[in-house]
């Protein structure tokens, strides 16, 4: 495991912070897909903003990687 991630997993962290952050992206992303299928463009836009905010949080967790995950 990369030294930059060590502090986000046990035993250094109480929970797998980075992993949980990536899993939190699934909810808004799933909402985007469901809203697209239903033609609910305002719902797509709302879920996109939520997904984008979550993504930025996850990317910010590992500053060494910010150049790899562009938004």
GILINJO-V361269 format. One record per residue. N is the residue number from 1. SS is DSSP state (A for helix, B for strand, O for the rest). Layout:
N,SS / N,SS
//
This chain:
1,O / 2,O / 3,O / 4,O / 5,O / 6,A / 7,A / 8,A / 9,O / 10,O / 11,O / 12,O / 13,O / 14,O / 15,O / 16,O / 17,A / 18,A / 19,A / 20,A / 21,A / 22,A / 23,A / 24,A / 25,A / 26,A / 27,A / 28,A / 29,A / 30,A / 31,A / 32,A / 33,A / 34,A / 35,A / 36,A / 37,A / 38,A / 39,O / 40,O / 41,A / 42,A / 43,A / 44,A / 45,A / 46,A / 47,A / 48,A / 49,A / 50,A / 51,A / 52,A / 53,A / 54,A / 55,A / 56,A / 57,A / 58,A / 59,A / 60,A / 61,A / 62,O / 63,A / 64,A / 65,A / 66,O / 67,O / 68,O / 69,O / 70,O / 71,O
//
